[in-house]
Amino acid sequence: MTETELLANILFAETKDTDDAIAIANVIKNRLAKPRRFGDTLEKVVYAPYQFSGVNTPEWNKAVNRQFTPEEKRIYNNFQNIARGVMIGTIQDTTGGADHYYNPEISNPDWGKLYPETYKTQGHRYLKEVPVKKKK
């Protein structure tokens, strides 16, 4: 699987919305910029335990096996273009450097209260991890 396919697969498994796909792709790219924290390859970032709930779901499997309805095929092709564009920098980061996101309709993670929100869509909240200041 190519990096573009891997990124498009996770986008398809996580959302069907173009704005969220662009934002999620940028979150993943932003994580790649912090290899000691999140992993030094796209594969390590995407497959990290407990990070992307879409991995190995029915939607993930549809993408991996390319078993789409005509509408899903259109969405997936769009996500491949988004994946390429984000990775080469022709699609700009809309998230303000976010490296976390969640859907408040289905989860309310503790870390969602720790980090500042940098971007919001109809479906997701995007946050940027900031270093915790240690008390002296």
N, CA, C and O atoms as CSV, one atom per row, in Angstrom:
chain,resi,resn,atom,element,x,y,z
A,1,MET,N,N,0.852,-1.170,0.000
A,1,MET,CA,C,0.000,0.000,0.000
A,1,MET,C,C,0.902,1.239,0.000
A,1,MET,O,O,1.851,1.322,0.780
A,2,THR,N,N,0.604,2.185,-0.866
A,2,THR,CA,C,1.386,3.415,-0.913
A,2,THR,C,C,0.999,4.330,0.246
A,2,THR,O,O,-0.024,4.119,0.897
A,3,GLU,N,N,1.815,5.339,0.496
A,3,GLU,CA,C,1.481,6.309,1.550
A,3,GLU,C,C,0.179,7.037,1.223
A,3,GLU,O,O,-0.633,7.292,2.112
A,4,THR,N,N,-0.018,7.371,-0.058
A,4,THR,CA,C,-1.259,8.035,-0.452
A,4,THR,C,C,-2.455,7.138,-0.168
A,4,THR,O,O,-3.473,7.611,0.336
A,5,GLU,N,N,-2.349,5.857,-0.482
A,5,GLU,CA,C,-3.444,4.925,-0.209
A,5,GLU,C,C,-3.675,4.774,1.293
A,5,GLU,O,O,-4.818,4.769,1.750
A,6,LEU,N,N,-2.603,4.653,2.054
A,6,LEU,CA,C,-2.742,4.523,3.507
A,6,LEU,C,C,-3.451,5.738,4.091
A,6,LEU,O,O,-4.372,5.597,4.895
A,7,LEU,N,N,-3.026,6.920,3.692
A,7,LEU,CA,C,-3.650,8.126,4.214
A,7,LEU,C,C,-5.102,8.239,3.738
A,7,LEU,O,O,-5.978,8.602,4.523
A,8,ALA,N,N,-5.362,7.936,2.478
A,8,ALA,CA,C,-6.744,7.968,1.983
A,8,ALA,C,C,-7.610,6.939,2.707
A,8,ALA,O,O,-8.782,7.201,2.979
A,9,ASN,N,N,-7.051,5.781,3.020
A,9,ASN,CA,C,-7.806,4.754,3.745
A,9,ASN,C,C,-8.231,5.248,5.120
A,9,ASN,O,O,-9.384,5.069,5.513
A,10,ILE,N,N,-7.313,5.867,5.852
A,10,ILE,CA,C,-7.681,6.334,7.193
A,10,ILE,C,C,-8.663,7.495,7.097
A,10,ILE,O,O,-9.560,7.617,7.930
A,11,LEU,N,N,-8.502,8.341,6.098
A,11,LEU,CA,C,-9.472,9.429,5.924
A,11,LEU,C,C,-10.861,8.863,5.668
A,11,LEU,O,O,-11.837,9.314,6.267
A,12,PHE,N,N,-10.954,7.876,4.782
A,12,PHE,CA,C,-12.245,7.260,4.463
A,12,PHE,C,C,-12.855,6.591,5.695
A,12,PHE,O,O,-14.069,6.642,5.896
A,13,ALA,N,N,-12.026,5.974,6.506
A,13,ALA,CA,C,-12.515,5.287,7.707
A,13,ALA,C,C,-12.950,6.265,8.792
A,13,ALA,O,O,-13.786,5.927,9.630
A,14,GLU,N,N,-12.397,7.466,8.784
A,14,GLU,CA,C,-12.680,8.440,9.840
A,14,GLU,C,C,-13.800,9.417,9.494
A,14,GLU,O,O,-14.481,9.912,10.392
A,15,THR,N,N,-14.000,9.701,8.212
A,15,THR,CA,C,-14.975,10.721,7.820
A,15,THR,C,C,-15.394,10.524,6.373
A,15,THR,O,O,-14.768,9.764,5.633
A,16,LYS,N,N,-16.436,11.200,5.980
A,16,LYS,CA,C,-16.809,11.277,4.561
A,16,LYS,C,C,-16.865,12.739,4.120
A,16,LYS,O,O,-17.254,13.038,2.991
A,17,ASP,N,N,-16.479,13.639,5.005
A,17,ASP,CA,C,-16.542,15.077,4.790
A,17,ASP,C,C,-15.193,15.613,4.297
A,17,ASP,O,O,-14.152,15.296,4.872
A,18,THR,N,N,-15.212,16.408,3.255
A,18,THR,CA,C,-13.974,16.938,2.679
A,18,THR,C,C,-13.210,17.821,3.660
A,18,THR,O,O,-11.995,17.677,3.792
A,19,ASP,N,N,-13.898,18.736,4.352
A,19,ASP,CA,C,-13.203,19.614,5.308
A,19,ASP,C,C,-12.529,18.808,6.409
A,19,ASP,O,O,-11.390,19.091,6.781
A,20,ASP,N,N,-13.223,17.810,6.928
A,20,ASP,CA,C,-12.626,16.966,7.960
A,20,ASP,C,C,-11.491,16.125,7.391
A,20,ASP,O,O,-10.493,15.902,8.077
A,21,ALA,N,N,-11.619,15.657,6.166
A,21,ALA,CA,C,-10.542,14.873,5.563
A,21,ALA,C,C,-9.273,15.706,5.443
A,21,ALA,O,O,-8.181,15.222,5.741
A,22,ILE,N,N,-9.410,16.950,5.010
A,22,ILE,CA,C,-8.245,17.842,4.919
A,22,ILE,C,C,-7.649,18.054,6.306
A,22,ILE,O,O,-6.431,18.003,6.475
A,23,ALA,N,N,-8.493,18.290,7.287
A,23,ALA,CA,C,-8.007,18.535,8.646
A,23,ALA,C,C,-7.346,17.292,9.243
A,23,ALA,O,O,-6.282,17.396,9.851
A,24,ILE,N,N,-7.953,16.134,9.081
A,24,ILE,CA,C,-7.389,14.895,9.625
A,24,ILE,C,C,-6.050,14.580,8.948
A,24,ILE,O,O,-5.096,14.179,9.613
A,25,ALA,N,N,-5.985,14.760,7.636
A,25,ALA,CA,C,-4.716,14.545,6.937
A,25,ALA,C,C,-3.634,15.464,7.496
A,25,ALA,O,O,-2.482,15.055,7.645
A,26,ASN,N,N,-4.002,16.697,7.802
A,26,ASN,CA,C,-3.026,17.623,8.378
A,26,ASN,C,C,-2.640,17.247,9.801
A,26,ASN,O,O,-1.486,17.423,10.191
A,27,VAL,N,N,-3.573,16.738,10.575
A,27,VAL,CA,C,-3.233,16.244,11.916
A,27,VAL,C,C,-2.170,15.153,11.794
A,27,VAL,O,O,-1.189,15.145,12.539
A,28,ILE,N,N,-2.370,14.248,10.864
A,28,ILE,CA,C,-1.415,13.156,10.679
A,28,ILE,C,C,-0.066,13.703,10.226
A,28,ILE,O,O,0.977,13.277,10.723
A,29,LYS,N,N,-0.081,14.638,9.290
A,29,LYS,CA,C,1.172,15.259,8.840
A,29,LYS,C,C,1.857,15.996,10.001
A,29,LYS,O,O,3.078,15.938,10.146
A,30,ASN,N,N,1.060,16.685,10.819
A,30,ASN,CA,C,1.628,17.388,11.975
A,30,ASN,C,C,2.244,16.410,12.970
A,30,ASN,O,O,3.249,16.726,13.607
A,31,ARG,N,N,1.657,15.242,13.107
A,31,ARG,CA,C,2.242,14.221,13.975
A,31,ARG,C,C,3.571,13.719,13.414
A,31,ARG,O,O,4.495,13.422,14.171
A,32,LEU,N,N,3.664,13.625,12.105
A,32,LEU,CA,C,4.928,13.202,11.497
A,32,LEU,C,C,6.055,14.190,11.794
A,32,LEU,O,O,7.228,13.818,11.803
A,33,ALA,N,N,5.696,15.435,12.035
A,33,ALA,CA,C,6.702,16.449,12.367
A,33,ALA,C,C,7.209,16.301,13.807
A,33,ALA,O,O,8.136,17.002,14.213
A,34,LYS,N,N,6.608,15.399,14.569
A,34,LYS,CA,C,7.014,15.134,15.953
A,34,LYS,C,C,7.292,13.640,16.107
A,34,LYS,O,O,6.575,12.944,16.826
A,35,PRO,N,N,8.333,13.148,15.431
A,35,PRO,CA,C,8.559,11.696,15.381
A,35,PRO,C,C,8.828,11.054,16.734
A,35,PRO,O,O,8.474,9.893,16.939
A,36,ARG,N,N,9.438,11.768,17.650
A,36,ARG,CA,C,9.704,11.170,18.969
A,36,ARG,C,C,8.421,10.967,19.758
A,36,ARG,O,O,8.355,10.101,20.630
A,37,ARG,N,N,7.411,11.754,19.461
A,37,ARG,CA,C,6.140,11.671,20.177
A,37,ARG,C,C,5.147,10.726,19.495
A,37,ARG,O,O,4.458,9.953,20.161
A,38,PHE,N,N,5.082,10.795,18.155
A,38,PHE,CA,C,4.010,10.092,17.453
A,38,PHE,C,C,4.465,9.004,16.490
A,38,PHE,O,O,3.647,8.185,16.069
A,39,GLY,N,N,5.729,8.970,16.134
A,39,GLY,CA,C,6.223,7.989,15.173
A,39,GLY,C,C,6.899,8.672,14.008
A,39,GLY,O,O,6.567,9.805,13.661
A,40,ASP,N,N,7.850,7.978,13.406
A,40,ASP,CA,C,8.648,8.600,12.358
A,40,ASP,C,C,8.257,8.189,10.941
A,40,ASP,O,O,8.928,8.566,9.980
A,41,THR,N,N,7.193,7.429,10.807
A,41,THR,CA,C,6.677,7.086,9.478
A,41,THR,C,C,5.157,7.208,9.497
A,41,THR,O,O,4.523,7.148,10.551
A,42,LEU,N,N,4.599,7.377,8.325
A,42,LEU,CA,C,3.145,7.456,8.216
A,42,LEU,C,C,2.503,6.194,8.775
A,42,LEU,O,O,1.494,6.260,9.476
A,43,GLU,N,N,3.083,5.065,8.467
A,43,GLU,CA,C,2.552,3.791,8.954
A,43,GLU,C,C,2.540,3.751,10.484
A,43,GLU,O,O,1.545,3.339,11.081
A,44,LYS,N,N,3.624,4.169,11.119
A,44,LYS,CA,C,3.681,4.160,12.586
A,44,LYS,C,C,2.657,5.113,13.190
A,44,LYS,O,O,2.052,4.804,14.216
A,45,VAL,N,N,2.459,6.263,12.565
A,45,VAL,CA,C,1.473,7.222,13.078
A,45,VAL,C,C,0.062,6.652,12.947
A,45,VAL,O,O,-0.709,6.689,13.906
A,46,VAL,N,N,-0.281,6.131,11.785
A,46,VAL,CA,C,-1.643,5.635,11.547
A,46,VAL,C,C,-1.959,4.400,12.390
A,46,VAL,O,O,-3.062,4.279,12.923
A,47,TYR,N,N,-1.001,3.488,12.510
A,47,TYR,CA,C,-1.253,2.235,13.225
A,47,TYR,C,C,-0.932,2.291,14.717
A,47,TYR,O,O,-1.037,1.271,15.399
A,48,ALA,N,N,-0.549,3.439,15.234
A,48,ALA,CA,C,-0.256,3.537,16.667
A,48,ALA,C,C,-1.493,3.116,17.471
A,48,ALA,O,O,-2.614,3.508,17.146
A,49,PRO,N,N,-1.281,2.325,18.510
A,49,PRO,CA,C,-2.431,1.850,19.297
A,49,PRO,C,C,-3.269,2.995,19.863
A,49,PRO,O,O,-2.737,3.990,20.356
A,50,TYR,N,N,-4.566,2.834,19.783
A,50,TYR,CA,C,-5.543,3.744,20.379
A,50,TYR,C,C,-5.503,5.167,19.823
A,50,TYR,O,O,-5.899,6.104,20.515
A,51,GLN,N,N,-5.036,5.346,18.594
A,51,GLN,CA,C,-4.946,6.691,18.039
A,51,GLN,C,C,-6.044,6.982,17.021
A,51,GLN,O,O,-6.695,8.024,17.108
A,52,PHE,N,N,-6.261,6.108,16.080
A,52,PHE,CA,C,-7.243,6.342,15.031
A,52,PHE,C,C,-8.272,5.221,15.069
A,52,PHE,O,O,-7.993,4.084,14.687
A,53,SER,N,N,-9.467,5.565,15.537
A,53,SER,CA,C,-10.495,4.551,15.760
A,53,SER,C,C,-10.988,3.923,14.458
A,53,SER,O,O,-11.631,2.874,14.492
A,54,GLY,N,N,-10.704,4.533,13.328
A,54,GLY,CA,C,-11.149,3.989,12.055
A,54,GLY,C,C,-10.351,2.795,11.559
A,54,GLY,O,O,-10.822,2.055,10.695
A,55,VAL,N,N,-9.148,2.595,12.092
A,55,VAL,CA,C,-8.312,1.477,11.638
A,55,VAL,C,C,-9.006,0.155,11.953
A,55,VAL,O,O,-9.489,-0.059,13.065
A,56,ASN,N,N,-9.045,-0.712,10.970
A,56,ASN,CA,C,-9.619,-2.063,11.076
A,56,ASN,C,C,-11.126,-2.091,11.326
A,56,ASN,O,O,-11.654,-3.069,11.855
A,57,THR,N,N,-11.801,-1.038,10.952
A,57,THR,CA,C,-13.265,-1.012,11.018
A,57,THR,C,C,-13.828,-1.458,9.666
A,57,THR,O,O,-13.070,-1.603,8.707
A,58,PRO,N,N,-15.117,-1.672,9.575
A,58,PRO,CA,C,-15.698,-2.002,8.268
A,58,PRO,C,C,-15.406,-0.942,7.191
A,58,PRO,O,O,-15.192,-1.293,6.030
A,59,GLU,N,N,-15.396,0.333,7.558
A,59,GLU,CA,C,-15.094,1.382,6.582
A,59,GLU,C,C,-13.636,1.301,6.135
A,59,GLU,O,O,-13.336,1.507,4.958
A,60,TRP,N,N,-12.735,1.005,7.060
A,60,TRP,CA,C,-11.324,0.799,6.735
A,60,TRP,C,C,-11.195,-0.360,5.738
A,60,TRP,O,O,-10.508,-0.249,4.723
A,61,ASN,N,N,-11.861,-1.456,6.045
A,61,ASN,CA,C,-11.777,-2.639,5.183
A,61,ASN,C,C,-12.337,-2.376,3.791
A,61,ASN,O,O,-11.809,-2.884,2.802
A,62,LYS,N,N,-13.411,-1.579,3.708
A,62,LYS,CA,C,-13.928,-1.183,2.399
A,62,LYS,C,C,-12.838,-0.479,1.595
A,62,LYS,O,O,-12.641,-0.763,0.414
A,63,ALA,N,N,-12.141,0.436,2.247
A,63,ALA,CA,C,-11.093,1.204,1.560
A,63,ALA,C,C,-9.925,0.300,1.165
A,63,ALA,O,O,-9.441,0.359,0.034
A,64,VAL,N,N,-9.481,-0.526,2.093
A,64,VAL,CA,C,-8.351,-1.416,1.808
A,64,VAL,C,C,-8.672,-2.346,0.647
A,64,VAL,O,O,-7.828,-2.579,-0.218
A,65,ASN,N,N,-9.885,-2.875,0.626
A,65,ASN,CA,C,-10.289,-3.833,-0.402
A,65,ASN,C,C,-10.936,-3.176,-1.626
A,65,ASN,O,O,-11.314,-3.864,-2.574
A,66,ARG,N,N,-11.063,-1.852,-1.602
A,66,ARG,CA,C,-11.662,-1.086,-2.701
A,66,ARG,C,C,-13.051,-1.615,-3.067
A,66,ARG,O,O,-13.371,-1.814,-4.239
A,67,GLN,N,N,-13.854,-1.832,-2.047
A,67,GLN,CA,C,-15.217,-2.320,-2.250
A,67,GLN,C,C,-16.187,-1.182,-1.947
A,67,GLN,O,O,-16.764,-1.099,-0.862
A,68,PHE,N,N,-16.346,-0.313,-2.933
A,68,PHE,CA,C,-17.110,0.911,-2.761
A,68,PHE,C,C,-18.390,0.919,-3.578
A,68,PHE,O,O,-18.490,0.280,-4.626
A,69,THR,N,N,-19.359,1.655,-3.073
A,69,THR,CA,C,-20.478,2.059,-3.914
A,69,THR,C,C,-19.935,3.141,-4.857
A,69,THR,O,O,-18.841,3.656,-4.626
A,70,PRO,N,N,-20.671,3.493,-5.906
A,70,PRO,CA,C,-20.187,4.576,-6.779
A,70,PRO,C,C,-19.918,5.881,-6.018
A,70,PRO,O,O,-18.926,6.556,-6.292
A,71,GLU,N,N,-20.776,6.240,-5.080
A,71,GLU,CA,C,-20.562,7.470,-4.294
A,71,GLU,C,C,-19.329,7.350,-3.400
A,71,GLU,O,O,-18.553,8.298,-3.284
A,72,GLU,N,N,-19.145,6.196,-2.770
A,72,GLU,CA,C,-17.960,5.990,-1.931
A,72,GLU,C,C,-16.679,6.032,-2.769
A,72,GLU,O,O,-15.651,6.526,-2.305
A,73,LYS,N,N,-16.736,5.528,-3.972
A,73,LYS,CA,C,-15.570,5.574,-4.867
A,73,LYS,C,C,-15.211,7.024,-5.179
A,73,LYS,O,O,-14.032,7.380,-5.201
A,74,ARG,N,N,-16.214,7.856,-5.420
A,74,ARG,CA,C,-15.984,9.277,-5.668
A,74,ARG,C,C,-15.331,9.930,-4.450
A,74,ARG,O,O,-14.377,10.696,-4.586
A,75,ILE,N,N,-15.847,9.625,-3.268
A,75,ILE,CA,C,-15.290,10.175,-2.028
A,75,ILE,C,C,-13.852,9.711,-1.843
A,75,ILE,O,O,-12.977,10.516,-1.523
A,76,TYR,N,N,-13.604,8.431,-2.039
A,76,TYR,CA,C,-12.261,7.893,-1.862
A,76,TYR,C,C,-11.273,8.528,-2.842
A,76,TYR,O,O,-10.158,8.877,-2.455
A,77,ASN,N,N,-11.672,8.680,-4.099
A,77,ASN,CA,C,-10.795,9.324,-5.080
A,77,ASN,C,C,-10.467,10.752,-4.657
A,77,ASN,O,O,-9.331,11.203,-4.801
A,78,ASN,N,N,-11.465,11.458,-4.135
A,78,ASN,CA,C,-11.232,12.807,-3.614
A,78,ASN,C,C,-10.237,12.759,-2.449
A,78,ASN,O,O,-9.352,13.609,-2.350
A,79,PHE,N,N,-10.383,11.772,-1.580
A,79,PHE,CA,C,-9.484,11.650,-0.431
A,79,PHE,C,C,-8.058,11.298,-0.865
A,79,PHE,O,O,-7.101,11.702,-0.204
A,80,GLN,N,N,-7.902,10.564,-1.946
A,80,GLN,CA,C,-6.556,10.309,-2.471
A,80,GLN,C,C,-5.919,11.621,-2.923
A,80,GLN,O,O,-4.732,11.850,-2.687
A,81,ASN,N,N,-6.700,12.476,-3.569
A,81,ASN,CA,C,-6.184,13.783,-3.987
A,81,ASN,C,C,-5.836,14.641,-2.781
A,81,ASN,O,O,-4.820,15.336,-2.781
A,82,ILE,N,N,-6.671,14.595,-1.760
A,82,ILE,CA,C,-6.393,15.337,-0.526
A,82,ILE,C,C,-5.116,14.806,0.120
A,82,ILE,O,O,-4.254,15.584,0.530
A,83,ALA,N,N,-4.996,13.498,0.208
A,83,ALA,CA,C,-3.805,12.881,0.820
A,83,ALA,C,C,-2.542,13.348,0.113
A,83,ALA,O,O,-1.578,13.756,0.761
A,84,ARG,N,N,-2.546,13.288,-1.206
A,84,ARG,CA,C,-1.373,13.739,-1.984
A,84,ARG,C,C,-1.101,15.214,-1.738
A,84,ARG,O,O,0.036,15.606,-1.471
A,85,GLY,N,N,-2.132,16.023,-1.827
A,85,GLY,CA,C,-1.978,17.467,-1.680
A,85,GLY,C,C,-1.464,17.886,-0.323
A,85,GLY,O,O,-0.617,18.774,-0.226
A,86,VAL,N,N,-1.962,17.261,0.721
A,86,VAL,CA,C,-1.489,17.580,2.068
A,86,VAL,C,C,-0.034,17.166,2.225
A,86,VAL,O,O,0.775,17.931,2.751
A,87,MET,N,N,0.302,15.977,1.781
A,87,MET,CA,C,1.667,15.483,1.985
A,87,MET,C,C,2.704,16.285,1.198
A,87,MET,O,O,3.827,16.458,1.672
A,88,ILE,N,N,2.356,16.776,0.008
A,88,ILE,CA,C,3.330,17.559,-0.751
A,88,ILE,C,C,3.215,19.060,-0.488
A,88,ILE,O,O,4.033,19.839,-0.977
A,89,GLY,N,N,2.207,19.465,0.279
A,89,GLY,CA,C,2.091,20.857,0.688
A,89,GLY,C,C,1.283,21.753,-0.220
A,89,GLY,O,O,1.296,22.970,-0.040
A,90,THR,N,N,0.578,21.195,-1.191
A,90,THR,CA,C,-0.262,22.038,-2.042
A,90,THR,C,C,-1.624,22.311,-1.404
A,90,THR,O,O,-2.343,23.213,-1.834
A,91,ILE,N,N,-1.976,21.540,-0.390
A,91,ILE,CA,C,-3.173,21.816,0.411
A,91,ILE,C,C,-2.672,22.250,1.786
A,91,ILE,O,O,-1.997,21.495,2.486
A,92,GLN,N,N,-3.011,23.467,2.153
A,92,GLN,CA,C,-2.505,24.062,3.381
A,92,GLN,C,C,-3.202,23.493,4.629
A,92,GLN,O,O,-4.314,22.968,4.564
A,93,ASP,N,N,-2.515,23.618,5.745
A,93,ASP,CA,C,-3.030,23.166,7.037
A,93,ASP,C,C,-4.102,24.132,7.525
A,93,ASP,O,O,-3.811,25.288,7.833
A,94,THR,N,N,-5.313,23.666,7.593
A,94,THR,CA,C,-6.441,24.469,8.074
A,94,THR,C,C,-6.589,24.405,9.592
A,94,THR,O,O,-7.395,25.130,10.176
A,95,THR,N,N,-5.800,23.528,10.231
A,95,THR,CA,C,-6.028,23.241,11.653
A,95,THR,C,C,-5.207,24.089,12.615
A,95,THR,O,O,-5.379,23.973,13.828
A,96,GLY,N,N,-4.335,24.925,12.114
A,96,GLY,CA,C,-3.484,25.706,13.012
A,96,GLY,C,C,-2.460,24.845,13.727
A,96,GLY,O,O,-2.067,25.146,14.855
A,97,GLY,N,N,-2.031,23.790,13.082
A,97,GLY,CA,C,-1.006,22.928,13.667
A,97,GLY,C,C,-1.531,21.835,14.584
A,97,GLY,O,O,-0.759,21.247,15.341
A,98,ALA,N,N,-2.822,21.552,14.531
A,98,ALA,CA,C,-3.413,20.532,15.414
A,98,ALA,C,C,-2.751,19.171,15.212
A,98,ALA,O,O,-2.374,18.795,14.102
A,99,ASP,N,N,-2.623,18.451,16.320
A,99,ASP,CA,C,-2.109,17.084,16.250
A,99,ASP,C,C,-3.031,16.099,16.964
A,99,ASP,O,O,-2.676,14.939,17.175
A,100,HIS,N,N,-4.206,16.573,17.329
A,100,HIS,CA,C,-5.243,15.733,17.936
A,100,HIS,C,C,-6.602,16.172,17.382
A,100,HIS,O,O,-6.772,17.316,16.960
A,101,TYR,N,N,-7.550,15.262,17.390
A,101,TYR,CA,C,-8.928,15.598,17.046
A,101,TYR,C,C,-9.844,14.552,17.654
A,101,TYR,O,O,-9.424,13.446,17.993
A,102,TYR,N,N,-11.096,14.930,17.781
A,102,TYR,CA,C,-12.109,13.982,18.242
A,102,TYR,C,C,-13.477,14.452,17.773
A,102,TYR,O,O,-13.667,15.617,17.424
A,103,ASN,N,N,-14.413,13.531,17.772
A,103,ASN,CA,C,-15.789,13.817,17.420
A,103,ASN,C,C,-16.580,13.910,18.724
A,103,ASN,O,O,-16.784,12.892,19.385
A,104,PRO,N,N,-17.028,15.097,19.106
A,104,PRO,CA,C,-17.725,15.244,20.390
A,104,PRO,C,C,-19.058,14.516,20.466
A,104,PRO,O,O,-19.619,14.360,21.551
A,105,GLU,N,N,-19.568,14.070,19.328
A,105,GLU,CA,C,-20.814,13.302,19.325
A,105,GLU,C,C,-20.594,11.871,19.811
A,105,GLU,O,O,-21.528,11.220,20.277
A,106,ILE,N,N,-19.343,11.379,19.700
A,106,ILE,CA,C,-19.101,9.987,20.076
A,106,ILE,C,C,-18.031,9.810,21.148
A,106,ILE,O,O,-17.862,8.708,21.669
A,107,SER,N,N,-17.304,10.874,21.486
A,107,SER,CA,C,-16.301,10.730,22.548
A,107,SER,C,C,-16.069,12.067,23.232
A,107,SER,O,O,-16.356,13.132,22.685
A,108,ASN,N,N,-15.549,11.980,24.424
A,108,ASN,CA,C,-15.225,13.163,25.212
A,108,ASN,C,C,-13.918,12.869,25.960
A,108,ASN,O,O,-13.929,12.690,27.178
A,109,PRO,N,N,-12.800,12.819,25.240
A,109,PRO,CA,C,-11.543,12.413,25.869
A,109,PRO,C,C,-11.046,13.429,26.896
A,109,PRO,O,O,-11.259,14.633,26.755
A,110,ASP,N,N,-10.383,12.919,27.926
A,110,ASP,CA,C,-9.828,13.803,28.962
A,110,ASP,C,C,-8.864,14.818,28.377
A,110,ASP,O,O,-8.853,15.976,28.796
A,111,TRP,N,N,-8.036,14.387,27.389
A,111,TRP,CA,C,-7.074,15.309,26.811
A,111,TRP,C,C,-7.752,16.432,26.036
A,111,TRP,O,O,-7.119,17.443,25.727
A,112,GLY,N,N,-9.036,16.263,25.718
A,112,GLY,CA,C,-9.779,17.312,25.023
A,112,GLY,C,C,-9.929,18.569,25.849
A,112,GLY,O,O,-10.218,19.640,25.316
A,113,LYS,N,N,-9.735,18.442,27.144
A,113,LYS,CA,C,-9.810,19.600,28.038
A,113,LYS,C,C,-8.427,20.191,28.313
A,113,LYS,O,O,-8.316,21.292,28.852
A,114,LEU,N,N,-7.379,19.463,27.946
A,114,LEU,CA,C,-6.013,19.891,28.249
A,114,LEU,C,C,-5.409,20.813,27.206
A,114,LEU,O,O,-4.627,21.704,27.538
A,115,TYR,N,N,-5.769,20.603,25.944
A,115,TYR,CA,C,-5.102,21.302,24.851
A,115,TYR,C,C,-6.018,22.348,24.231
A,115,TYR,O,O,-7.237,22.183,24.225
A,116,PRO,N,N,-5.438,23.417,23.715
A,116,PRO,CA,C,-6.276,24.444,23.089
A,116,PRO,C,C,-6.863,23.968,21.757
A,116,PRO,O,O,-6.198,23.301,20.965
A,117,GLU,N,N,-8.112,24.328,21.541
A,117,GLU,CA,C,-8.770,24.024,20.278
A,117,GLU,C,C,-8.280,25.021,19.233
A,117,GLU,O,O,-8.309,26.231,19.454
A,118,THR,N,N,-7.831,24.502,18.094
A,118,THR,CA,C,-7.293,25.361,17.047
A,118,THR,C,C,-8.193,25.429,15.815
A,118,THR,O,O,-8.032,26.304,14.964
A,119,TYR,N,N,-9.137,24.500,15.731
A,119,TYR,CA,C,-10.001,24.442,14.554
A,119,TYR,C,C,-11.217,23.604,14.910
A,119,TYR,O,O,-11.161,22.730,15.775
A,120,LYS,N,N,-12.323,23.890,14.221
A,120,LYS,CA,C,-13.554,23.164,14.498
A,120,LYS,C,C,-14.324,23.011,13.200
A,120,LYS,O,O,-14.411,23.949,12.407
A,121,THR,N,N,-14.883,21.830,12.983
A,121,THR,CA,C,-15.774,21.607,11.853
A,121,THR,C,C,-17.113,21.162,12.425
A,121,THR,O,O,-17.292,21.083,13.641
A,122,GLN,N,N,-18.023,20.882,11.550
A,122,GLN,CA,C,-19.321,20.403,12.003
A,122,GLN,C,C,-19.181,19.078,12.764
A,122,GLN,O,O,-19.956,18.802,13.680
A,123,GLY,N,N,-18.190,18.260,12.382
A,123,GLY,CA,C,-18.081,16.941,12.977
A,123,GLY,C,C,-16.979,16.744,13.996
A,123,GLY,O,O,-17.068,15.825,14.810
A,124,HIS,N,N,-15.943,17.570,13.986
A,124,HIS,CA,C,-14.782,17.307,14.832
A,124,HIS,C,C,-14.219,18.581,15.469
A,124,HIS,O,O,-14.424,19.695,14.987
A,125,ARG,N,N,-13.509,18.365,16.558
A,125,ARG,CA,C,-12.745,19.416,17.227
A,125,ARG,C,C,-11.269,19.071,17.051
A,125,ARG,O,O,-10.875,17.913,17.193
A,126,TYR,N,N,-10.456,20.078,16.741
A,126,TYR,CA,C,-9.024,19.885,16.494
A,126,TYR,C,C,-8.238,20.662,17.540
A,126,TYR,O,O,-8.525,21.823,17.828
A,127,LEU,N,N,-7.239,19.989,18.099
A,127,LEU,CA,C,-6.473,20.578,19.187
A,127,LEU,C,C,-4.984,20.397,18.947
A,127,LEU,O,O,-4.552,19.501,18.222
A,128,LYS,N,N,-4.217,21.269,19.571
A,128,LYS,CA,C,-2.764,21.197,19.452
A,128,LYS,C,C,-2.174,20.922,20.825
A,128,LYS,O,O,-2.387,21.667,21.781
A,129,GLU,N,N,-1.436,19.842,20.891
A,129,GLU,CA,C,-0.769,19.479,22.134
A,129,GLU,C,C,0.295,20.527,22.442
A,129,GLU,O,O,1.114,20.873,21.591
A,130,VAL,N,N,0.263,21.012,23.646
A,130,VAL,CA,C,1.264,21.983,24.076
A,130,VAL,C,C,2.002,21.413,25.273
A,130,VAL,O,O,1.429,20.670,26.070
A,131,PRO,N,N,3.269,21.760,25.397
A,131,PRO,CA,C,4.018,21.236,26.544
A,131,PRO,C,C,3.427,21.710,27.861
A,131,PRO,O,O,3.007,22.859,27.994
A,132,VAL,N,N,3.402,20.820,28.814
A,132,VAL,CA,C,2.924,21.153,30.145
A,132,VAL,C,C,4.072,21.844,30.875
A,132,VAL,O,O,5.192,21.335,30.926
A,133,LYS,N,N,3.774,23.001,31.432
A,133,LYS,CA,C,4.801,23.725,32.159
A,133,LYS,C,C,4.962,23.094,33.534
A,133,LYS,O,O,3.993,22.925,34.275
A,134,LYS,N,N,6.188,22.753,33.856
A,134,LYS,CA,C,6.482,22.139,35.143
A,134,LYS,C,C,6.625,23.212,36.208
A,134,LYS,O,O,7.226,24.262,35.980
A,135,LYS,N,N,6.069,22.933,37.361
A,135,LYS,CA,C,6.185,23.870,38.484
A,135,LYS,C,C,7.568,23.755,39.077
A,135,LYS,O,O,8.126,22.664,39.194
A,136,LYS,N,N,8.105,24.880,39.444
A,136,LYS,CA,C,9.457,24.891,40.048
A,136,LYS,C,C,9.395,24.732,41.530
A,136,LYS,O,O,10.432,24.720,42.194
